[in-house]
Amino acid sequence: MKPPPFAYQRPADVPAAVAALAAAGGAGRLLAGGQTLGPMLNLRLVQPSLLVDIRRIDALKRIERRGNVLAIGAAVTHAALEDRADPSPTGRLLSHAASAIAYRAIRNFGTVGGSLAHADPAADWITLMTLLDARLSIVGVSGTRQVLMAQFMKGAFTTEIGPAELLAEIEIEELSADARWGYYRLCRKVGEFPDALGAAVFDRGRSVARVLAGALDGVPVSLPGLAGRVASEGAAVATLDAVMQAVREAVPGLDAVELQLHAAAVRRAIAQALAS
């Protein structure tokens, strides 16, 4: 099956891209990496009247340090973060997560912003950017607004982005030099979306202790009680029973197998963090 006919525009900058979306009256779609949109078009799951190609907008492909903030353009590819030579805790975490996404051919084209905007609950960047408390810049005809990652995703495949807006940039406050992190995905085979995700970061320099369970039916779920105990008492408190109890309380309704999977991913992420 092939997509129905559509118009195509390749704007030179972000304002032109937003203007094209606005002119389409809600019937336009952005094309960045195309790794999700392409199959959806072919299956006619989406039928836009206009594709707005933002792949060549330089402002969306930059990675910049601004003081202690790392700014990542929405059109930065997974591979660019995987290959980036950054030995800091933040750089290593981003590279580690990017390297596990699908296959290299997909990572060469797929983009961070495209993944976030699609908002598949099992997508790695959804969980990771929540873990890092990212701030997202969303641009529309009336200007730019900032949205915290915790408020960005409303549910599965649903975000704060309006029909005439685009996600332009992701800002992350960098972890301190002694920060420890863990990121663990449980998959049936390499390259697939994970069945369960566990993510943890402990950064005494910034007074941050976070543990998340991801790849759920909706947004990633924070486990603050468990994170606080691990930060103050160490790995000994992260027993399987304790982690299962924390996940069960945060995500009621999981069946026994789902609970076991998510608890295992979270526990391994904590162990990875404390071993690093």
ChimeraX attribute file (.defattr): number of C-alpha atoms within 10 A of each C-alpha:
attribute: neighborCount
match mode: 1-to-1
recipient: residues
	/A:1	8
	/A:2	11
	/A:3	16
	/A:4	13
	/A:5	10
	/A:6	11
	/A:7	10
	/A:8	14
	/A:9	16
	/A:10	16
	/A:11	18
	/A:12	15
	/A:13	14
	/A:14	20
	/A:15	15
	/A:16	16
	/A:17	25
	/A:18	23
	/A:19	15
	/A:20	21
	/A:21	25
	/A:22	17
	/A:23	13
	/A:24	18
	/A:25	12
	/A:26	15
	/A:27	16
	/A:28	22
	/A:29	22
	/A:30	24
	/A:31	21
	/A:32	26
	/A:33	25
	/A:34	18
	/A:35	18
	/A:36	15
	/A:37	18
	/A:38	15
	/A:39	15
	/A:40	15
	/A:41	17
	/A:42	14
	/A:43	14
	/A:44	14
	/A:45	11
	/A:46	16
	/A:47	18
	/A:48	19
	/A:49	16
	/A:50	22
	/A:51	20
	/A:52	21
	/A:53	19
	/A:54	25
	/A:55	21
	/A:56	14
	/A:57	18
	/A:58	14
	/A:59	18
	/A:60	21
	/A:61	20
	/A:62	14
	/A:63	19
	/A:64	12
	/A:65	13
	/A:66	10
	/A:67	8
	/A:68	11
	/A:69	15
	/A:70	18
	/A:71	20
	/A:72	24
	/A:73	25
	/A:74	28
	/A:75	28
	/A:76	26
	/A:77	24
	/A:78	28
	/A:79	22
	/A:80	19
	/A:81	24
	/A:82	23
	/A:83	14
	/A:84	13
	/A:85	11
	/A:86	14
	/A:87	11
	/A:88	15
	/A:89	18
	/A:90	21
	/A:91	18
	/A:92	17
	/A:93	22
	/A:94	21
	/A:95	21
	/A:96	17
	/A:97	19
	/A:98	23
	/A:99	18
	/A:100	20
	/A:101	22
	/A:102	16
	/A:103	13
	/A:104	16
	/A:105	10
	/A:106	18
	/A:107	22
	/A:108	16
	/A:109	19
	/A:110	23
	/A:111	27
	/A:112	28
	/A:113	26
	/A:114	24
	/A:115	22
	/A:116	26
	/A:117	20
	/A:118	17
	/A:119	23
	/A:120	22
	/A:121	24
	/A:122	23
	/A:123	18
	/A:124	24
	/A:125	23
	/A:126	25
	/A:127	27
	/A:128	24
	/A:129	21
	/A:130	24
	/A:131	25
	/A:132	20
	/A:133	16
	/A:134	22
	/A:135	21
	/A:136	27
	/A:137	18
	/A:138	19
	/A:139	22
	/A:140	22
	/A:141	15
	/A:142	8
	/A:143	10
	/A:144	15
	/A:145	11
	/A:146	15
	/A:147	17
	/A:148	16
	/A:149	23
	/A:150	17
	/A:151	13
	/A:152	22
	/A:153	25
	/A:154	13
	/A:155	14
	/A:156	15
	/A:157	14
	/A:158	17
	/A:159	16
	/A:160	15
	/A:161	16
	/A:162	12
	/A:163	17
	/A:164	22
	/A:165	23
	/A:166	26
	/A:167	25
	/A:168	20
	/A:169	24
	/A:170	25
	/A:171	24
	/A:172	18
	/A:173	18
	/A:174	20
	/A:175	24
	/A:176	16
	/A:177	13
	/A:178	14
	/A:179	21
	/A:180	22
	/A:181	27
	/A:182	24
	/A:183	27
	/A:184	26
	/A:185	24
	/A:186	20
	/A:187	14
	/A:188	9
	/A:189	8
	/A:190	12
	/A:191	13
	/A:192	14
	/A:193	21
	/A:194	23
	/A:195	17
	/A:196	23
	/A:197	30
	/A:198	28
	/A:199	29
	/A:200	29
	/A:201	26
	/A:202	25
	/A:203	18
	/A:204	15
	/A:205	11
	/A:206	13
	/A:207	8
	/A:208	15
	/A:209	24
	/A:210	24
	/A:211	27
	/A:212	27
	/A:213	27
	/A:214	31
	/A:215	24
	/A:216	21
	/A:217	12
	/A:218	17
	/A:219	25
	/A:220	25
	/A:221	20
	/A:222	22
	/A:223	21
	/A:224	15
	/A:225	13
	/A:226	20
	/A:227	24
	/A:228	16
	/A:229	15
	/A:230	20
	/A:231	20
	/A:232	10
	/A:233	11
	/A:234	14
	/A:235	16
	/A:236	9
	/A:237	16
	/A:238	21
	/A:239	12
	/A:240	15
	/A:241	11
	/A:242	14
	/A:243	23
	/A:244	20
	/A:245	15
	/A:246	19
	/A:247	23
	/A:248	18
	/A:249	11
	/A:250	14
	/A:251	18
	/A:252	9
	/A:253	10
	/A:254	13
	/A:255	9
	/A:256	9
	/A:257	9
	/A:258	14
	/A:259	19
	/A:260	17
	/A:261	19
	/A:262	28
	/A:263	26
	/A:264	21
	/A:265	24
	/A:266	31
	/A:267	26
	/A:268	23
	/A:269	25
	/A:270	30
	/A:271	20
	/A:272	18
	/A:273	20
	/A:274	19
	/A:275	11
	/A:276	10
